[in-house]
Amino acid sequence: MFIFKVLIFTICLYNICVGLWLLEIFDVSLQIIININIRMTFKELGISPEILKAIEEIGFQNAMPVQAETIPVLLEKDVNLVALAQTGTGKTAAFGLPLIQKLNYKNQDTEVLILCPTRELCIQIANDCKNFAKYIDACTILPVYGGASIDTQIRTLKKGVKIIVATPGRMNDLINRRKVDFSKIKYVVLDEADEMLNMGFKEDLDAILSQTPSEKSTLLFSATMPKEVEAIAKNYMYEPVRIQIGSRNQGSDNVKHFYYLVHAKDRYQVLKRIADYNPDIYSIVFCRTKIETQDVADMLIKDGYSADSLHGDLSQAQRDHVMNRFRHRNIQMLVATDVAARGLDVNELTHVINYNLPDELEQYVHRSGRTGRADKQGISIAILNLKEKYKIREIERQIKKEFTKAEIPTGKEVCEKQLFHLIDKIENVDVNYKEIESFIPEIMKKLEWMDKEELIKKFVSSEFNRFLEYYRGAKDLTVDESREGRSRDRDGRDSRDGRDRNKSKSGKFQRLFISLGHKDKVVPQRIIGMINDYTQNRNIEIGKIDILDNFSYIEVLESNVKDVIEAFKDQFVKGRPITVEIAEAKAPSSSRRGGSRSSSSSRGERSDRGDRNDRGGRNYSRDSRDSRNSRDSRGGSREGGDRRERRDSAERKRRR
């Protein structure tokens, strides 16, 4: 009996202890949830009264996560810092507010240098910092960028400025002219560091940083953290404090990702359907090249859409005009290249549309980060053809978010959406009774013969008829993947049987050298896609593609060689110029031509086959059955291929 009582007592005591333990965990968890959901105010972070007054006028209330993490660290002491946060999360205020507060305003020595990749971003950061320092008269800020008068910038520098915001190219120019004094620099900020490296500014950055004092704080802010950015942190920063908001290279939680699967020839039609199905769309449409950007914008304008283009061929005045119109929502759809859109700070975008996916898939994080800002929800859309679908899985792995396949709206669905949008507009319109009152008697007299139902029908139809007319009998643009796959297999066999794979009906092939290889993560599909984009000609016939470690060979018709070489001039990959030139003749070989373990893409007519599925290093040929018995495309055996690669490398060095 005694043992039984002891057992009961022990069980009760155990339950009490477990209960207290659970209660403690619940209390801690509740505190964590409360701390996450209740953001700190800028006053609580230690921001000074004069800066608080300025940012409250802008509308700042509670700090964003990157600001809450960064500001206390920078205010407490001078440190090197690496902050990884998505685009549009408030990084400018994260470094701008504490640095403005910490400067010594008893002199006019330049103490802060902020480097960023584009003119637009440079101007934006400078304007933001001026707003933050509105009530600090001694805080002088100068944006330094190409396209503006360098003489004016030099005159302002001579007067003395506390903060310089600059693009690397123009900053390096001023350093070479000995027009800037960095001896008193205390803080260097590298904003959008990944983009500066992608745009080829590494040498400029190295040159600029080498001119700054060794005793300084370097602050690096980036949306993604590739190895090149890590190298900068390693080379120029000693024991940096690391702040990471979300997972590395992860997309924003406020953005939903969709993709539409289309035939390449229907890409523009699908873009129009997306716009028509979302009447209040306010979006950036991203294209890969300047030519494509202008072409798409021109077509949209011609078809009656509120659109314009933004790319590197516009003058600074034209770019400012377009961007101001877009910021004030006088443009609904801005068609832009990645670089041109970097400085565009708009918090209310409803959509980001990838008319084409970027060549560097990491760039998708920057694109999609343009929407879903300031705690608003956003939508990122990718328009893909069948051969590009494999890229979605790669992006999903990078951003740790899933894409949803969306069905292309039918003509009927678009018309229905537009109809009810029109009705909502009429229902919510503000009536200026005072202004319209004098016209009412005449209007009533003119319409008195109509009953209410007839009047509504006519009024709605006056706006709605154009959509009904345009989409009457419109075809369904949805792609049936299963049918396409069977059709492609069948057509592939029919079109290739009996073809002499060493010849083309259109002429003779010429072998070209291209300075991209496995180390650049290229596949034949990507090289073909580049040729599509850069030449703006989808009818260039492609022969075999051999991809080696450091470079590749591609065969094109002799008649197209000049166009291809010319198209690749001034093109870059990760800041490195792409070289394309005629390759030296191959050594004679008795081996049969064909596919390879790592490389070849068979000859054939090319329309929109820019991005075929990468099968993980297997045969890339369009019909592997034709080449299953062929030898390694590097020239006989793998050993022979290695020898040829070394020989070609030596030949290239000799030419230089």
DRENNUVO-200490 format. One line per field, with one value per residue (C-alpha): x, y, z; residue number from 1. Coordinates in nm, 3 decimals. Layout:
N
X X; ...
Y Y; ...
Z Z; ...
num NUM; ...
This chain:
656
X 0.000; 0.285; 0.457; 0.132; 0.099; 0.459; 0.395; 0.084; 0.275; 0.561; 0.322; 0.149; 0.482; 0.598; 0.279; 0.320; 0.681; 0.586; 0.304; 0.534; 0.791; 0.531; 0.400; 0.752; 0.808; 0.472; 0.557; 0.897; 0.740; 0.474; 0.741; 0.928; 0.611; 0.533; 0.889; 0.871; 0.533; 0.582; 0.844; 1.063; 1.021; 1.314; 1.313; 1.365; 1.657; 1.831; 1.778; 1.833; 1.538; 1.628; 1.649; 1.330; 1.146; 1.261; 1.173; 0.834; 0.749; 0.841; 0.606; 0.853; 0.703; 0.838; 1.171; 1.192; 1.380; 1.709; 1.690; 1.612; 1.912; 2.160; 2.099; 2.179; 2.503; 2.624; 2.525; 2.702; 3.047; 3.237; 3.241; 3.274; 2.935; 2.787; 2.408; 2.217; 1.859; 1.616; 1.564; 1.317; 1.357; 1.484; 1.861; 1.921; 1.776; 1.959; 2.297; 2.193; 2.028; 2.308; 2.589; 2.422; 2.382; 2.746; 2.923; 3.132; 2.971; 3.237; 3.425; 3.348; 3.575; 3.427; 3.360; 3.122; 3.154; 2.856; 2.910; 2.620; 2.583; 2.362; 2.289; 1.927; 2.018; 2.285; 2.032; 1.777; 2.018; 2.137; 1.779; 1.685; 1.985; 1.901; 1.550; 1.691; 1.922; 1.661; 1.712; 2.093; 2.215; 2.580; 2.511; 2.603; 2.547; 2.667; 2.558; 2.842; 2.754; 2.817; 2.590; 2.602; 2.854; 3.181; 3.288; 2.986; 3.064; 3.428; 3.323; 3.093; 3.366; 3.602; 3.351; 3.349; 3.080; 3.020; 2.873; 2.952; 2.714; 2.878; 2.884; 3.222; 3.308; 3.266; 3.426; 3.733; 3.750; 3.754; 4.023; 4.242; 4.198; 4.299; 3.978; 3.863; 4.020; 3.960; 4.208; 3.933; 3.695; 3.549; 3.282; 3.259; 2.923; 2.893; 2.523; 2.393; 2.741; 2.634; 2.502; 2.820; 3.021; 2.775; 2.811; 3.190; 3.292; 3.533; 3.847; 3.695; 3.596; 3.946; 4.097; 3.861; 3.896; 4.274; 4.260; 4.064; 4.229; 4.297; 4.133; 3.773; 3.447; 3.326; 2.957; 2.845; 2.478; 2.353; 2.038; 2.235; 2.571; 2.762; 3.124; 3.246; 3.078; 3.218; 3.564; 3.520; 3.419; 3.723; 3.970; 3.856; 3.679; 3.827; 3.593; 3.272; 2.946; 2.705; 2.334; 2.105; 1.734; 1.571; 1.762; 2.054; 1.941; 1.580; 1.288; 1.049; 0.766; 0.534; 0.565; 0.370; 0.537; 0.350; 0.454; 0.266; 0.367; 0.333; 0.444; 0.732; 0.539; 0.252; 0.467; 0.354; -0.012; 0.007; 0.161; -0.139; -0.381; -0.213; -0.246; -0.610; -0.698; -0.551; -0.702; -0.531; -0.190; 0.110; 0.414; 0.766; 0.808; 1.166; 1.337; 1.689; 1.813; 1.774; 1.637; 1.374; 1.281; 1.216; 1.030; 0.791; 0.725; 0.656; 0.408; 0.227; 0.199; 0.077; -0.190; -0.319; -0.156; -0.014; 0.350; 0.703; 1.059; 1.364; 1.707; 2.067; 2.026; 1.810; 1.972; 1.969; 1.695; 1.481; 1.536; 1.441; 1.127; 1.018; 1.091; 0.903; 0.601; 0.612; 0.652; 0.346; 0.156; 0.113; 0.251; 0.102; 0.360; 0.729; 0.931; 1.289; 1.625; 1.766; 2.037; 1.813; 1.555; 1.803; 1.748; 1.370; 1.223; 0.847; 0.665; 0.327; 0.402; 0.132; 0.325; 0.672; 0.656; 0.952; 0.893; 1.210; 1.393; 1.735; 2.051; 2.182; 1.904; 2.028; 1.900; 1.545; 1.575; 1.636; 1.353; 1.089; 1.204; 1.069; 0.717; 0.590; 0.767; 0.678; 0.468; 0.250; 0.171; 0.307; 0.300; 0.596; 0.513; 0.740; 0.635; 0.806; 0.812; 0.832; 1.209; 1.256; 1.045; 1.345; 1.469; 1.174; 1.299; 1.644; 1.496; 1.277; 1.585; 1.759; 1.480; 1.328; 0.982; 0.745; 0.602; 0.239; 0.152; -0.118; -0.368; -0.363; -0.692; -0.931; -1.090; -1.418; -1.248; -1.072; -1.398; -1.575; -1.297; -1.301; -1.681; -1.697; -1.399; -1.593; -1.900; -1.691; -1.545; -1.890; -2.014; -1.729; -1.693; -1.704; -1.978; -1.912; -2.273; -2.198; -2.024; -2.261; -2.587; -2.644; -2.615; -2.854; -3.186; -3.061; -2.914; -3.237; -3.441; -3.215; -3.229; -3.587; -3.704; -3.482; -3.574; -3.321; -3.219; -3.158; -2.957; -2.730; -2.670; -2.575; -2.355; -2.161; -2.132; -1.983; -1.668; -1.689; -1.745; -1.377; -1.287; -1.577; -1.468; -1.099; -1.154; -1.438; -1.324; -0.986; -0.794; -0.700; -0.327; -0.289; -0.021; -0.106; 0.228; 0.143; 0.036; 0.333; 0.574; 0.426; 0.410; 0.769; 0.894; 0.701; 0.801; 1.161; 1.188; 1.017; 1.226; 1.560; 1.538; 1.765; 1.937; 2.310; 2.422; 2.752; 2.582; 2.308; 2.067; 2.136; 2.515; 2.840; 2.903; 3.182; 3.324; 3.339; 3.519; 3.320; 3.479; 3.216; 3.250; 3.149; 3.293; 3.036; 2.759; 2.655; 2.464; 2.392; 2.042; 2.179; 2.429; 2.152; 1.933; 2.209; 2.238; 1.860; 1.864; 2.181; 2.130; 1.752; 1.736; 1.572; 1.640; 2.016; 2.093; 2.309; 2.538; 2.724; 2.813; 3.117; 3.138; 3.476; 3.584; 3.690; 3.543; 3.322; 3.291; 2.976; 2.903; 2.692; 2.636; 2.915; 2.661; 2.575; 2.928; 2.973; 2.633; 2.698; 3.046; 2.919; 2.618; 2.838; 3.052; 3.002; 2.817; 2.916; 2.862; 2.927; 3.123; 3.348; 3.332; 3.224; 3.471; 3.348; 3.582; 3.650; 3.816; 4.126; 4.064; 4.020; 4.280; 4.161; 3.983; 3.824; 3.574; 3.214; 3.050; 2.779; 2.667; 2.876; 2.861; 2.891; 2.829; 2.677; 2.363; 2.283; 2.219; 1.879; 1.648; 1.633; 1.323; 1.275; 1.473; 1.675; 1.659; 1.625; 1.613; 1.956; 1.965; 2.242; 2.540; 2.406; 2.377; 2.241; 2.171; 1.825; 1.788; 2.018; 1.919; 2.119; 2.435; 2.421; 2.708; 2.922; 3.248; 3.325; 3.279; 3.608; 3.780; 3.802; 3.879; 3.848; 4.228; 4.244; 3.985; 4.193; 4.497; 4.298; 4.169; 4.524; 4.638; 4.354; 4.429; 4.793; 4.693; 4.470; 4.750; 4.988; 4.740; 4.715
Y 0.000; 0.233; 0.161; 0.234; 0.575; 0.663; 0.570; 0.790; 1.080; 1.040; 1.042; 1.357; 1.532; 1.437; 1.577; 1.902; 1.938; 1.865; 2.118; 2.389; 2.307; 2.332; 2.655; 2.799; 2.692; 2.839; 3.165; 3.185; 3.096; 3.359; 3.616; 3.520; 3.551; 3.889; 4.011; 3.903; 4.057; 4.384; 4.588; 4.838; 5.207; 5.415; 5.603; 5.275; 5.200; 5.517; 5.750; 6.119; 6.364; 6.569; 6.257; 6.117; 6.434; 6.400; 6.033; 6.074; 6.332; 6.072; 5.824; 5.596; 5.447; 5.105; 4.964; 4.688; 4.372; 4.463; 4.811; 4.675; 4.441; 4.682; 5.025; 4.933; 4.759; 5.059; 5.312; 5.120; 5.104; 5.117; 4.769; 4.594; 4.456; 4.220; 4.240; 3.999; 4.108; 4.095; 4.384; 4.640; 4.567; 4.911; 4.870; 5.240; 5.350; 5.062; 5.219; 5.579; 5.666; 5.556; 5.697; 6.038; 6.042; 5.952; 6.202; 6.490; 6.809; 7.045; 7.014; 6.944; 6.640; 6.358; 6.076; 5.843; 5.686; 5.488; 5.285; 5.145; 4.995; 5.238; 5.606; 5.560; 5.387; 5.649; 5.930; 5.741; 5.677; 6.039; 6.170; 5.932; 6.042; 6.408; 6.340; 6.165; 6.463; 6.731; 6.902; 6.866; 7.161; 7.059; 6.718; 6.774; 6.487; 6.460; 6.199; 6.122; 5.929; 5.917; 6.111; 6.425; 6.709; 6.603; 6.968; 7.046; 6.745; 6.856; 7.209; 7.066; 6.833; 7.130; 7.296; 6.984; 6.719; 6.481; 6.194; 6.089; 5.848; 5.721; 5.470; 5.293; 5.413; 5.785; 5.757; 5.595; 5.870; 6.137; 5.948; 5.930; 6.308; 6.358; 6.551; 6.366; 6.337; 6.005; 6.060; 6.120; 5.847; 5.659; 5.448; 5.278; 5.127; 4.877; 4.869; 4.601; 4.451; 4.147; 4.368; 4.576; 4.258; 4.123; 4.447; 4.415; 4.670; 4.445; 4.621; 4.962; 4.853; 4.722; 5.048; 5.263; 5.060; 5.067; 5.449; 5.453; 5.447; 5.108; 5.226; 5.245; 5.053; 4.871; 4.792; 4.546; 4.511; 4.257; 4.069; 3.757; 3.626; 3.461; 3.361; 3.684; 3.891; 3.660; 3.726; 4.103; 4.048; 3.828; 4.063; 4.398; 4.326; 4.200; 3.990; 4.147; 4.131; 3.926; 4.000; 3.782; 3.849; 3.529; 3.247; 3.315; 3.407; 3.344; 3.525; 3.749; 3.591; 3.863; 3.753; 3.473; 3.312; 3.193; 3.073; 3.053; 2.787; 2.917; 2.864; 3.102; 3.269; 3.348; 3.513; 3.868; 3.767; 3.608; 3.926; 4.121; 3.871; 3.904; 4.283; 4.266; 4.015; 4.250; 4.591; 4.768; 4.620; 4.832; 4.638; 4.611; 4.380; 4.250; 4.168; 4.040; 4.286; 4.653; 4.575; 4.337; 4.589; 4.862; 4.626; 4.501; 4.855; 4.979; 4.696; 4.763; 5.135; 5.061; 4.829; 5.100; 5.005; 5.256; 5.154; 5.281; 5.146; 5.189; 5.074; 5.182; 5.348; 5.627; 5.955; 6.056; 6.310; 6.047; 5.798; 6.056; 6.145; 5.782; 5.700; 6.004; 5.912; 5.558; 5.667; 5.888; 5.597; 5.773; 5.448; 5.113; 4.884; 4.970; 4.744; 4.740; 4.568; 4.446; 4.710; 5.006; 4.911; 4.879; 5.232; 5.230; 5.254; 5.190; 5.033; 4.957; 4.735; 4.472; 4.252; 4.174; 4.000; 3.807; 3.831; 3.623; 3.471; 3.630; 3.465; 3.454; 3.287; 3.453; 3.776; 3.648; 3.735; 4.099; 4.105; 3.951; 4.172; 4.474; 4.380; 4.280; 4.572; 4.759; 4.469; 4.466; 4.152; 4.109; 3.868; 3.757; 3.597; 3.409; 3.353; 3.036; 2.819; 2.442; 2.436; 2.674; 2.490; 2.321; 2.662; 2.694; 2.405; 2.565; 2.896; 2.719; 2.561; 2.898; 3.112; 2.832; 2.916; 2.717; 2.833; 2.773; 2.694; 2.939; 2.884; 3.148; 3.343; 3.270; 3.550; 3.495; 3.517; 3.840; 3.997; 3.893; 4.042; 4.367; 4.391; 4.367; 4.597; 4.856; 4.806; 4.846; 5.164; 5.307; 5.204; 5.378; 5.690; 6.021; 6.249; 6.623; 6.727; 7.098; 7.088; 6.847; 6.985; 7.236; 6.962; 6.714; 6.851; 6.833; 6.485; 6.356; 6.498; 6.334; 5.991; 5.988; 5.755; 5.474; 5.254; 5.180; 4.840; 4.968; 5.264; 5.039; 4.806; 5.090; 5.264; 4.947; 4.848; 5.185; 5.091; 4.714; 4.660; 4.689; 4.392; 4.189; 4.265; 4.194; 3.863; 3.737; 3.395; 3.434; 3.107; 2.927; 2.988; 2.717; 2.460; 2.092; 1.955; 1.590; 1.652; 1.878; 1.613; 1.344; 1.582; 1.692; 1.332; 1.242; 1.557; 1.517; 1.170; 1.271; 1.581; 1.421; 1.084; 1.068; 1.402; 1.424; 1.553; 1.688; 1.925; 2.185; 2.250; 2.621; 2.612; 2.524; 2.548; 2.757; 2.669; 2.955; 2.991; 3.136; 3.220; 3.042; 2.691; 2.456; 2.692; 2.950; 2.690; 2.713; 2.446; 2.434; 2.567; 2.880; 2.947; 2.911; 3.143; 3.405; 3.386; 3.425; 3.734; 3.909; 3.867; 3.918; 3.649; 3.318; 3.167; 3.122; 2.755; 2.599; 2.300; 2.110; 2.268; 2.144; 2.272; 2.245; 2.365; 2.721; 2.777; 2.620; 2.571; 2.630; 2.578; 2.831; 2.884; 3.077; 3.336; 3.414; 3.419; 3.797; 3.868; 3.634; 3.772; 4.130; 4.056; 3.930; 4.244; 4.440; 4.147; 4.035; 3.739; 3.808; 4.116; 3.931; 4.019; 3.737; 3.670; 3.510; 3.451; 3.206; 2.893; 2.736; 2.435; 2.102; 1.832; 1.560; 1.279; 0.959; 0.970; 1.014; 1.345; 1.338; 1.400; 1.374; 1.310; 1.678; 1.885; 1.850; 1.998; 1.852; 2.061; 2.170; 2.463; 2.684; 2.885; 2.924; 2.639; 2.872; 2.666; 2.290; 2.086; 2.018; 1.645; 1.665; 1.641; 1.375; 1.403; 1.747; 1.659; 1.719; 1.354; 1.142; 0.832; 0.960; 0.988; 0.705; 0.526; 0.836; 0.902; 1.182; 1.517; 1.648; 1.459; 1.080; 0.985; 1.206; 1.213; 1.344; 1.607; 1.728; 1.759; 1.961; 2.192; 2.260; 2.316; 2.561; 2.750; 2.782; 2.900; 3.170; 3.292; 3.303; 3.519; 3.764
Z 0.000; 0.088; -0.243; -0.428; -0.253; -0.335; -0.699; -0.715; -0.553; -0.801; -1.100; -0.973; -0.911; -1.262; -1.418; -1.224; -1.341; -1.702; -1.678; -1.545; -1.812; -2.090; -1.944; -1.944; -2.307; -2.409; -2.234; -2.409; -2.746; -2.691; -2.613; -2.933; -3.142; -2.983; -3.045; -3.411; -3.482; -3.289; -3.471; -3.294; -3.356; -3.481; -3.151; -2.967; -3.198; -3.083; -3.381; -3.293; -3.270; -3.580; -3.796; -3.636; -3.732; -4.093; -4.136; -3.968; -4.234; -4.497; -4.331; -4.152; -3.837; -3.745; -3.855; -4.114; -4.003; -4.173; -4.018; -3.671; -3.692; -3.850; -3.694; -3.328; -3.437; -3.639; -3.372; -3.097; -3.256; -3.584; -3.737; -4.069; -4.164; -4.423; -4.454; -4.675; -4.738; -5.027; -5.266; -5.135; -4.763; -4.659; -4.685; -4.763; -4.429; -4.257; -4.333; -4.409; -4.077; -3.840; -4.059; -4.091; -3.713; -3.642; -3.870; -3.740; -3.870; -3.734; -4.065; -4.429; -4.470; -4.675; -4.430; -4.616; -4.962; -5.090; -5.409; -5.612; -5.963; -6.160; -6.209; -6.106; -5.781; -5.713; -5.747; -5.540; -5.249; -5.254; -5.246; -4.964; -4.757; -4.821; -4.690; -4.382; -4.314; -4.387; -4.050; -4.042; -4.250; -4.240; -4.393; -4.759; -5.002; -5.362; -5.619; -5.861; -6.177; -6.549; -6.781; -6.564; -6.594; -6.433; -6.406; -6.188; -5.971; -5.933; -5.830; -5.562; -5.436; -5.394; -5.161; -4.944; -4.898; -4.608; -4.812; -5.169; -5.343; -5.662; -5.942; -5.966; -6.317; -6.251; -5.906; -6.055; -6.317; -6.044; -5.852; -6.164; -6.207; -5.840; -5.773; -5.461; -5.116; -4.938; -4.655; -4.395; -4.511; -4.214; -4.383; -4.723; -4.820; -5.107; -5.192; -5.430; -5.428; -5.629; -5.908; -5.924; -5.977; -6.236; -6.430; -6.445; -6.183; -5.990; -6.117; -6.046; -5.695; -5.626; -5.749; -5.540; -5.220; -5.250; -5.229; -4.902; -4.557; -4.403; -4.079; -4.190; -4.162; -4.473; -4.497; -4.766; -4.855; -5.106; -5.206; -5.299; -5.183; -5.469; -5.420; -5.582; -5.310; -5.045; -5.192; -5.144; -4.783; -4.731; -4.899; -4.761; -4.432; -4.106; -3.890; -4.024; -3.834; -4.046; -4.063; -4.270; -4.312; -4.437; -4.602; -4.831; -5.186; -5.078; -5.241; -5.050; -4.851; -4.980; -5.342; -5.511; -5.810; -6.121; -6.462; -6.792; -7.042; -7.399; -7.753; -7.821; -8.104; -7.861; -7.593; -7.673; -7.703; -7.358; -7.217; -7.349; -7.197; -6.859; -6.883; -6.993; -6.721; -6.459; -6.545; -6.253; -6.332; -6.233; -6.340; -6.471; -6.770; -6.780; -7.110; -7.170; -7.434; -7.517; -7.862; -7.729; -7.459; -7.714; -7.949; -7.678; -7.551; -7.905; -7.965; -7.638; -7.712; -8.064; -7.922; -7.690; -7.359; -7.111; -7.153; -7.212; -7.223; -7.001; -7.120; -7.161; -7.502; -7.356; -7.259; -6.893; -6.959; -7.133; -6.850; -6.586; -6.781; -6.814; -6.452; -6.322; -6.532; -6.399; -6.036; -6.073; -6.232; -6.565; -6.708; -6.612; -6.773; -6.782; -7.013; -6.888; -6.888; -6.556; -6.536; -6.622; -6.358; -6.071; -5.944; -5.971; -5.622; -5.638; -5.346; -5.499; -5.798; -5.840; -6.083; -6.207; -6.544; -6.681; -7.056; -7.071; -6.777; -6.711; -6.842; -6.485; -6.287; -5.966; -6.122; -6.072; -5.700; -5.791; -6.043; -5.819; -5.530; -5.716; -5.601; -5.258; -5.093; -4.773; -4.643; -4.954; -5.152; -5.504; -5.795; -6.006; -6.341; -6.579; -6.941; -7.063; -7.368; -7.331; -7.370; -7.076; -6.821; -6.660; -6.544; -6.306; -6.094; -6.074; -5.960; -5.704; -5.552; -5.535; -5.391; -5.180; -5.308; -5.529; -5.860; -5.946; -6.305; -6.416; -6.695; -6.968; -6.947; -7.233; -7.432; -7.247; -6.906; -7.003; -7.121; -6.800; -6.585; -6.780; -6.761; -6.383; -6.349; -6.548; -6.330; -6.013; -6.158; -6.229; -5.886; -5.706; -5.923; -5.738; -5.872; -5.869; -5.820; -5.826; -6.164; -6.335; -6.196; -6.475; -6.739; -6.576; -6.718; -7.077; -7.022; -6.865; -7.152; -7.410; -7.243; -7.115; -7.394; -7.259; -6.967; -6.693; -6.828; -7.181; -7.050; -6.844; -7.139; -7.372; -7.118; -7.036; -7.402; -7.497; -7.304; -7.327; -7.700; -7.794; -7.573; -7.708; -8.063; -8.000; -7.819; -8.036; -8.152; -7.977; -7.968; -7.650; -7.595; -7.330; -7.415; -7.375; -7.258; -7.320; -7.681; -7.745; -7.624; -7.850; -8.147; -8.099; -8.088; -8.399; -8.589; -8.478; -8.630; -8.950; -9.005; -8.930; -9.098; -9.397; -9.328; -9.392; -9.053; -9.191; -9.434; -9.442; -9.725; -9.670; -9.704; -9.531; -9.157; -9.001; -8.658; -8.405; -8.074; -7.779; -7.443; -7.232; -7.096; -6.819; -6.556; -6.670; -6.625; -6.988; -7.175; -7.550; -7.490; -7.328; -7.607; -7.865; -7.657; -7.655; -8.033; -8.057; -7.836; -7.945; -8.320; -8.303; -8.570; -8.487; -8.828; -8.797; -8.849; -8.578; -8.614; -8.346; -8.011; -7.816; -7.459; -7.286; -6.941; -7.027; -7.372; -7.638; -8.012; -8.211; -8.579; -8.772; -9.142; -9.312; -9.424; -9.060; -8.912; -8.939; -8.781; -8.487; -8.414; -8.436; -8.211; -7.926; -7.914; -7.589; -7.430; -7.080; -6.848; -6.479; -6.571; -6.817; -7.189; -7.422; -7.705; -8.027; -8.320; -8.600; -8.460; -8.608; -8.830; -8.651; -8.701; -8.941; -8.762; -8.879; -8.594; -8.682; -8.606; -8.350; -7.996; -7.683; -7.317; -7.247; -7.546; -7.881; -8.023; -8.364; -8.667; -8.773; -8.832; -8.521; -8.445; -8.069; -7.930; -7.713; -7.393; -7.408; -7.093; -6.947; -6.883; -6.627; -6.858; -7.094; -7.469; -7.563; -7.925; -8.056; -8.138; -7.927; -8.120; -8.420; -8.215; -7.963; -8.137; -8.187; -8.011; -7.763; -7.940; -7.806; -8.084; -8.049; -7.689; -7.381; -7.360; -7.716; -7.633; -7.338; -7.563; -7.812; -7.542; -7.424; -7.782; -7.850; -7.528; -7.628; -7.974; -7.825; -7.598; -7.897; -8.092; -7.809
num 1; 2; 3; 4; 5; 6; 7; 8; 9; 10; 11; 12; 13; 14; 15; 16; 17; 18; 19; 20; 21; 22; 23; 24; 25; 26; 27; 28; 29; 30; 31; 32; 33; 34; 35; 36; 37; 38; 39; 40; 41; 42; 43; 44; 45; 46; 47; 48; 49; 50; 51; 52; 53; 54; 55; 56; 57; 58; 59; 60; 61; 62; 63; 64; 65; 66; 67; 68; 69; 70; 71; 72; 73; 74; 75; 76; 77; 78; 79; 80; 81; 82; 83; 84; 85; 86; 87; 88; 89; 90; 91; 92; 93; 94; 95; 96; 97; 98; 99; 100; 101; 102; 103; 104; 105; 106; 107; 108; 109; 110; 111; 112; 113; 114; 115; 116; 117; 118; 119; 120; 121; 122; 123; 124; 125; 126; 127; 128; 129; 130; 131; 132; 133; 134; 135; 136; 137; 138; 139; 140; 141; 142; 143; 144; 145; 146; 147; 148; 149; 150; 151; 152; 153; 154; 155; 156; 157; 158; 159; 160; 161; 162; 163; 164; 165; 166; 167; 168; 169; 170; 171; 172; 173; 174; 175; 176; 177; 178; 179; 180; 181; 182; 183; 184; 185; 186; 187; 188; 189; 190; 191; 192; 193; 194; 195; 196; 197; 198; 199; 200; 201; 202; 203; 204; 205; 206; 207; 208; 209; 210; 211; 212; 213; 214; 215; 216; 217; 218; 219; 220; 221; 222; 223; 224; 225; 226; 227; 228; 229; 230; 231; 232; 233; 234; 235; 236; 237; 238; 239; 240; 241; 242; 243; 244; 245; 246; 247; 248; 249; 250; 251; 252; 253; 254; 255; 256; 257; 258; 259; 260; 261; 262; 263; 264; 265; 266; 267; 268; 269; 270; 271; 272; 273; 274; 275; 276; 277; 278; 279; 280; 281; 282; 283; 284; 285; 286; 287; 288; 289; 290; 291; 292; 293; 294; 295; 296; 297; 298; 299; 300; 301; 302; 303; 304; 305; 306; 307; 308; 309; 310; 311; 312; 313; 314; 315; 316; 317; 318; 319; 320; 321; 322; 323; 324; 325; 326; 327; 328; 329; 330; 331; 332; 333; 334; 335; 336; 337; 338; 339; 340; 341; 342; 343; 344; 345; 346; 347; 348; 349; 350; 351; 352; 353; 354; 355; 356; 357; 358; 359; 360; 361; 362; 363; 364; 365; 366; 367; 368; 369; 370; 371; 372; 373; 374; 375; 376; 377; 378; 379; 380; 381; 382; 383; 384; 385; 386; 387; 388; 389; 390; 391; 392; 393; 394; 395; 396; 397; 398; 399; 400; 401; 402; 403; 404; 405; 406; 407; 408; 409; 410; 411; 412; 413; 414; 415; 416; 417; 418; 419; 420; 421; 422; 423; 424; 425; 426; 427; 428; 429; 430; 431; 432; 433; 434; 435; 436; 437; 438; 439; 440; 441; 442; 443; 444; 445; 446; 447; 448; 449; 450; 451; 452; 453; 454; 455; 456; 457; 458; 459; 460; 461; 462; 463; 464; 465; 466; 467; 468; 469; 470; 471; 472; 473; 474; 475; 476; 477; 478; 479; 480; 481; 482; 483; 484; 485; 486; 487; 488; 489; 490; 491; 492; 493; 494; 495; 496; 497; 498; 499; 500; 501; 502; 503; 504; 505; 506; 507; 508; 509; 510; 511; 512; 513; 514; 515; 516; 517; 518; 519; 520; 521; 522; 523; 524; 525; 526; 527; 528; 529; 530; 531; 532; 533; 534; 535; 536; 537; 538; 539; 540; 541; 542; 543; 544; 545; 546; 547; 548; 549; 550; 551; 552; 553; 554; 555; 556; 557; 558; 559; 560; 561; 562; 563; 564; 565; 566; 567; 568; 569; 570; 571; 572; 573; 574; 575; 576; 577; 578; 579; 580; 581; 582; 583; 584; 585; 586; 587; 588; 589; 590; 591; 592; 593; 594; 595; 596; 597; 598; 599; 600; 601; 602; 603; 604; 605; 606; 607; 608; 609; 610; 611; 612; 613; 614; 615; 616; 617; 618; 619; 620; 621; 622; 623; 624; 625; 626; 627; 628; 629; 630; 631; 632; 633; 634; 635; 636; 637; 638; 639; 640; 641; 642; 643; 644; 645; 646; 647; 648; 649; 650; 651; 652; 653; 654; 655; 656
